[in-house]
Amino acid sequence: MKIRLTPILIIILLIASLPVIAFADIGPKPSIDIFVANYKNEPFYLTIDCSPYAENPDPEKMYKYENTYLYIDPLNIRDLEEYDDVMSYKRCHFGFYNRQWRIGLPKTFRIYLQYASGEIIVSNPVSNKQFAETIIFDAETGTAGNITMLSLVFYKVNFKIIIVYILAIHLTLLIEILLSVPFGIRPVKVLIITNLITQISFYISAFYIYRYIHDYYIFYFLIMEAVIWFIEYIIYKRFTKSKKSIGAYVLLANFITMMISFIFALYLEY
């Protein structure tokens, strides 16, 4: 009996989308992640400001502070433990949907850090240039700047993601090679080369867009897995020989590795 994959994938996507939280639509939303360095060991609150005349957020729903508007009430002091630990930094996230239902993120802003003792540190102006912007803020000097791939900080704050992806690539390769034995697929070097290309491409793309779609990662993984299934099937059919069905091998191997991908994705989420 011939199995049609399209209806099955549609059903899987519908089931997978049930627990997904959507803000009006399920598209990716812009965000700003600020990594705080050299902070004091005492509770602090951190927020950003914007000009009510040049930016999109509604100033009536924001907090007035001197001659600017803040995203979070300065009285809302938080413990250090409430911010995410990333290496030696504290990560503060600002999403498109903010507190008090404020919508939007500023194009240019300053960072405000206030310690429980009352000391306030204000940064230099910073530009929001990317869909998912990342900023490094030195609480000791008050300097802030955009994080790029040319910066060591980029690899430090993304260290966990990079390590997980490297482990996942090796594990995927091992599983597919072991599964190729009972199927009698030869030559193995075609499997290795194909898997390295598809998996590295998969994880590099995931690395760059993960923070855009972390609430909807299941859609990305399902679509990418379907693409990888198709590519591997075409290559194996053309360049390898097998004692059993190559299609069955590709489906089984990629189903197992897809489940592993979900596990790694959940680890990155939590």
C-alpha positions in Angstrom: 0.0 0.0 0.0 1.4 3.4 -1.0 1.7 5.8 1.9 1.2 9.5 1.1 3.5 11.6 3.3 1.8 15.0 2.7 -1.4 14.3 4.7 0.6 12.7 7.5 2.9 15.7 7.8 -0.1 18.1 7.8 -1.7 16.0 10.6 1.6 16.1 12.6 1.8 19.9 12.2 -1.7 20.4 13.4 -1.2 18.2 16.4 2.1 19.8 17.2 0.7 23.3 17.0 -1.9 22.8 19.7 0.3 23.7 22.7 2.0 26.6 20.8 1.3 30.0 22.2 0.7 32.6 19.5 0.6 36.4 19.8 -2.1 37.3 17.3 -0.2 35.3 14.7 2.5 32.6 14.8 5.2 34.5 13.0 8.6 35.3 14.6 8.8 38.5 16.6 11.8 40.9 17.1 13.6 40.9 20.4 16.5 42.4 22.3 18.8 40.4 24.6 21.1 42.3 26.9 24.0 40.5 28.5 25.1 42.3 31.6 28.8 42.0 32.6 30.7 43.2 35.7 27.6 43.7 37.8 27.6 44.1 41.6 26.3 41.2 43.8 23.1 42.9 44.8 19.5 43.1 43.4 19.0 45.3 40.4 16.5 46.3 37.8 17.4 46.7 34.2 15.4 48.3 31.4 15.7 50.3 28.2 14.3 53.7 27.2 13.0 55.2 24.0 12.0 58.6 22.6 8.2 58.9 22.4 8.6 61.1 19.3 10.9 58.9 17.2 9.9 55.3 18.3 6.9 53.1 17.9 5.9 52.2 21.5 3.0 54.1 23.0 4.4 56.6 25.6 1.1 56.6 27.4 1.7 53.0 28.4 5.3 53.6 29.5 7.0 55.0 32.6 8.3 58.6 32.5 11.8 59.1 33.8 13.4 62.5 33.5 13.2 63.4 29.8 12.6 59.9 28.4 10.3 56.9 28.7 11.2 53.5 30.2 9.9 50.1 29.4 9.7 48.8 33.0 8.8 50.7 36.2 12.0 51.7 38.0 10.4 50.5 41.3 10.4 46.9 40.0 13.7 45.8 41.5 14.5 42.2 40.8 17.0 39.7 42.4 20.0 38.7 40.4 18.8 35.1 40.4 15.7 36.1 38.4 17.8 36.9 35.4 19.2 34.1 33.3 22.8 33.0 33.9 24.8 32.8 30.6 28.5 32.1 31.4 29.6 35.1 33.5 26.7 37.3 32.3 23.1 38.0 33.3 20.7 37.8 30.3 17.8 40.3 30.2 15.3 39.7 27.5 12.9 42.2 25.9 10.3 40.8 23.6 8.1 42.5 21.0 5.2 42.2 23.5 6.3 43.9 26.7 4.8 44.5 30.2 1.5 46.4 30.3 0.8 45.3 26.7 3.3 47.6 25.2 4.0 46.6 21.6 7.2 47.3 19.7 10.9 47.8 20.4 12.9 51.0 20.0 15.3 51.6 17.1 17.8 53.5 19.4 17.9 53.2 23.1 19.9 53.5 26.3 20.2 50.9 29.0 19.2 51.8 32.6 20.5 49.6 35.5 19.4 50.5 39.0 20.8 48.7 42.1 18.7 48.2 45.2 21.1 50.6 46.9 19.8 53.3 44.6 22.8 53.6 42.3 21.8 54.1 38.6 24.0 53.2 35.7 23.0 54.7 32.3 24.6 53.4 29.1 25.6 55.2 25.9 23.0 55.1 23.1 22.7 51.7 21.3 21.1 50.9 18.0 18.7 48.0 17.4 19.9 46.9 14.0 18.8 43.2 13.9 15.6 41.3 14.1 17.0 39.6 17.2 19.5 42.0 18.6 22.1 41.1 21.2 23.8 43.7 23.3 26.7 43.5 25.8 26.4 46.0 28.7 29.3 46.6 31.1 27.6 47.6 34.4 31.0 48.8 35.8 31.8 51.3 33.0 28.3 51.9 31.6 29.4 51.1 28.1 27.2 49.1 25.8 27.6 47.7 22.3 26.2 45.3 19.7 27.4 41.7 19.8 28.7 40.4 16.4 30.3 37.1 15.3 33.7 38.9 15.3 33.4 39.3 19.1 34.5 36.7 21.6 31.3 37.5 23.6 29.2 36.1 20.8 30.7 32.6 21.3 30.6 32.9 25.1 26.9 33.7 25.3 26.0 31.0 22.7 28.4 28.4 24.1 25.7 26.0 25.2 23.9 26.1 21.8 27.2 25.5 19.9 28.2 22.5 22.1 24.7 21.0 21.9 24.7 21.3 18.1 28.2 19.7 17.8 27.1 16.7 20.0 23.9 16.3 18.0 25.8 16.2 14.7 28.1 13.4 16.0 25.2 11.4 17.5 23.2 11.7 14.3 26.1 10.5 12.2 26.7 7.5 14.6 23.0 6.5 14.5 22.7 6.6 10.7 25.9 4.7 10.2 24.8 1.9 12.6 21.4 1.7 11.0 23.0 1.4 7.6 24.5 -2.0 8.5 21.3 -4.1 8.5 20.2 -2.3 5.4 23.5 -3.1 3.7 24.0 0.4 2.3 27.3 0.9 0.6 29.6 2.9 0.3 29.4 4.3 3.8 31.4 7.4 2.9 28.4 8.7 0.9 26.3 8.5 4.1 29.0 10.3 6.1 29.5 13.1 3.6 25.8 13.5 3.0 25.0 13.6 6.7 27.7 16.0 7.5 26.5 18.4 4.8 22.8 18.2 5.7 23.3 18.2 9.5 25.8 21.1 9.5 23.5 23.1 7.2 20.6 22.2 9.4 22.2 23.3 12.7 23.8 26.4 11.3 20.5 27.6 10.0 18.9 26.6 13.4 21.6 28.5 15.2 20.8 31.8 13.4 17.0 31.6 13.5 16.5 29.7 16.8 16.0 32.9 18.9 13.5 34.1 16.4 11.3 31.0 16.5 12.0 29.4 19.9 8.3 29.3 20.7 7.6 27.6 17.4 10.7 25.5 16.9 8.6 22.3 16.1 7.5 23.8 12.8 11.0 24.6 11.8 12.3 21.1 12.7 9.5 19.3 11.0 9.9 21.2 7.8 13.7 20.9 7.8 13.5 17.2 8.5 11.2 16.7 5.6 13.7 18.5 3.3 16.5 16.4 4.7 14.6 13.2 4.1 14.0 14.2 0.5 17.6 15.2 -0.2 19.1 12.1 1.5 16.7 9.8 -0.4 17.7 11.3 -3.8 21.4 11.1 -3.0 21.4 7.6 -1.6 19.2 6.4 -4.5 21.7 7.8 -7.0 25.0 7.1 -5.4 24.6 4.0 -3.1 23.6 0.4 -3.3 21.4 -1.3 -0.7 20.1 -4.8 0.2 16.8 -3.3 1.4 14.7 -0.3 0.7 16.6 2.9 0.8 13.4 4.8 1.4 12.7 2.8 4.5 16.2 3.4 5.8 15.9 7.2 5.2 12.5 7.3 7.0 13.7 5.2 10.0 17.1 6.9 10.4 15.7 10.4 10.1 12.7 9.7 12.4 15.0 8.6 15.2 17.4 11.5 14.7 14.4 13.9 14.5 13.2 12.7 17.9 16.7 13.4 19.2 16.5 16.9 17.7 13.3 17.5 19.6 15.1 16.5 22.8 18.0 18.8 22.2 15.6 21.6 21.3 13.7 21.1 24.6 17.1 21.3 26.4 17.9 24.6 24.7 14.5 25.9 25.6 14.8 25.1 29.3 
